[in-house]
Amino acid sequence: MPTAARLLSAIYLAAVAYFVSQMVMAAMLAQEPALNFGRFLEINLAICAFLGWFMLGSRIGNPYSVATGLGLTAIAAAVFWCLFAHASIEMLRRALDSRYDGLMEALLGALEFGLNYGAELLRPQIILILLVAGIFGGLFAEFASRRWR
């Protein structure tokens, strides 16, 4: 059932995804200026809005201490699913170019892409923003739930 908390959670996580994606793209472009990100931003926004609606927004109604944990869980899930999506897309792209000899090699390639993409997130400012955004996101969703019940 649509609620204000679900809508605001989806918008909030999409905004966090936009901000962090811009930071990641800027950091990666500083290392390699010729990178083409394709639908990187749009995929991240869609995944995070979906998780905000179905994961964070649907679990509210708890004390604020529990809400902080829910916010951190939602951010961790968003990072995981975004990394999974981009690694899978890159693996499929290479598989269609016949760069893999078999299924296991393709799956290991996807794992390698995921680890490489995850290494781009291991910057102190990105980690700090994700932690603060997760805590604030849980509190924000809980506040919205109590305010517009």
C-alpha positions as CSV (number, residue, x, y, z in Angstrom):
1,M,0.0,0.0,0.0
2,P,1.5,3.4,-1.0
3,T,2.4,5.5,2.0
4,A,4.3,8.8,2.4
5,A,7.1,6.9,4.2
6,R,7.6,4.6,1.2
7,L,7.5,7.4,-1.3
8,L,10.0,9.6,0.7
9,S,12.2,6.6,1.3
10,A,12.4,5.8,-2.4
11,I,13.1,9.5,-3.2
12,Y,15.7,9.7,-0.5
13,L,17.6,6.6,-1.5
14,A,17.5,7.7,-5.2
15,A,18.9,11.0,-4.2
16,V,21.7,9.3,-2.2
17,A,22.4,7.1,-5.2
18,Y,22.6,10.1,-7.5
19,F,25.0,11.9,-5.2
20,V,27.3,8.9,-4.6
21,S,27.2,7.9,-8.3
22,Q,28.3,11.4,-9.3
23,M,31.2,11.1,-6.8
24,V,32.2,7.7,-8.1
25,M,32.0,8.9,-11.7
26,A,34.2,11.9,-10.9
27,A,36.8,9.8,-9.2
28,M,36.9,7.3,-12.0
29,L,37.1,10.0,-14.6
30,A,40.0,11.5,-12.8
31,Q,41.9,8.2,-13.2
32,E,40.8,7.5,-16.8
33,P,39.2,10.4,-18.7
34,A,37.9,8.4,-21.6
35,L,35.4,6.2,-19.6
36,N,31.9,5.8,-20.9
37,F,29.4,5.1,-18.1
38,G,26.4,4.3,-20.3
39,R,23.3,3.9,-18.1
40,F,25.3,3.8,-14.8
41,L,23.4,6.6,-13.1
42,E,19.9,5.5,-14.3
43,I,20.5,1.9,-13.2
44,N,21.6,3.1,-9.7
45,L,18.7,5.4,-9.4
46,A,16.1,2.7,-10.3
47,I,17.6,0.1,-8.0
48,C,17.8,2.5,-5.0
49,A,14.3,3.9,-5.6
50,F,13.0,0.3,-5.7
51,L,14.9,-0.6,-2.5
52,G,13.7,2.6,-0.8
53,W,10.1,1.7,-1.6
54,F,10.1,-2.0,-0.8
55,M,12.8,-2.4,1.7
56,L,13.2,0.7,3.8
57,G,9.7,2.2,3.4
58,S,7.9,-1.1,4.2
59,R,9.8,-1.8,7.4
60,I,9.1,1.3,9.3
61,G,7.0,1.5,12.5
62,N,9.8,0.7,15.0
63,P,11.7,2.7,17.5
64,Y,14.3,5.2,16.1
65,S,17.2,3.0,17.3
66,V,15.8,0.2,15.0
67,A,15.3,2.7,12.2
68,T,19.0,3.5,12.1
69,G,19.8,-0.1,11.6
70,L,17.2,-0.4,8.8
71,G,18.7,2.6,7.1
72,L,22.1,1.1,7.2
73,T,20.8,-2.2,5.9
74,A,19.0,-0.4,3.0
75,I,22.2,1.4,2.0
76,A,24.2,-1.9,2.2
77,A,21.6,-3.7,0.1
78,A,21.7,-0.8,-2.4
79,V,25.4,-1.0,-2.7
80,F,25.3,-4.8,-3.2
81,W,22.6,-4.8,-5.8
82,C,24.1,-1.9,-7.7
83,L,27.5,-3.6,-7.8
84,F,25.7,-6.9,-8.8
85,A,23.8,-5.2,-11.6
86,H,26.8,-3.5,-13.1
87,A,29.0,-6.5,-12.8
88,S,26.3,-8.7,-14.5
89,I,25.8,-6.2,-17.3
90,E,29.5,-6.1,-18.0
91,M,29.8,-9.9,-17.9
92,L,26.9,-10.2,-20.3
93,R,28.4,-7.6,-22.6
94,R,31.7,-9.5,-22.7
95,A,29.9,-12.9,-23.0
96,L,28.0,-11.6,-26.1
97,D,31.4,-10.6,-27.6
98,S,32.5,-14.3,-27.0
99,R,35.3,-13.4,-24.6
100,Y,34.5,-16.3,-22.3
101,D,35.0,-20.0,-23.0
102,G,32.4,-21.2,-20.5
103,L,29.9,-20.4,-17.9
104,M,32.3,-20.7,-14.9
105,E,34.7,-18.3,-16.6
106,A,31.9,-15.8,-17.1
107,L,30.7,-16.1,-13.5
108,L,34.3,-15.5,-12.3
109,G,34.5,-12.5,-14.6
110,A,31.4,-11.1,-13.1
111,L,32.8,-11.6,-9.6
112,E,36.0,-9.9,-10.6
113,F,34.1,-6.9,-12.1
114,G,32.0,-6.7,-8.9
115,L,35.2,-6.6,-6.7
116,N,36.8,-4.0,-9.0
117,Y,33.7,-1.8,-8.9
118,G,33.5,-2.2,-5.2
119,A,37.1,-1.1,-4.8
120,E,36.0,2.3,-6.3
121,L,33.7,2.7,-3.3
122,L,36.6,2.3,-0.8
123,R,37.2,6.0,-0.5
124,P,36.9,7.6,3.0
125,Q,34.5,10.3,1.8
126,I,32.2,7.8,0.0
127,I,32.2,5.4,3.0
128,L,31.4,8.3,5.4
129,I,28.6,9.6,3.2
130,L,27.1,6.1,2.9
131,L,27.1,5.6,6.6
132,V,25.7,9.0,7.5
133,A,23.1,8.6,4.7
134,G,22.0,5.2,6.0
135,I,21.6,6.4,9.5
136,F,19.7,9.6,8.4
137,G,17.6,7.6,5.9
138,G,16.3,5.3,8.5
139,L,15.5,8.1,10.9
140,F,13.9,10.1,8.1
141,A,11.7,7.2,7.0
142,E,10.6,6.6,10.6
143,F,9.8,10.3,11.1
144,A,7.8,10.4,7.8
145,S,5.9,7.3,8.9
146,R,5.0,8.9,12.3
147,R,4.3,12.3,10.8
148,W,2.0,11.2,7.9
149,R,0.3,8.2,9.3
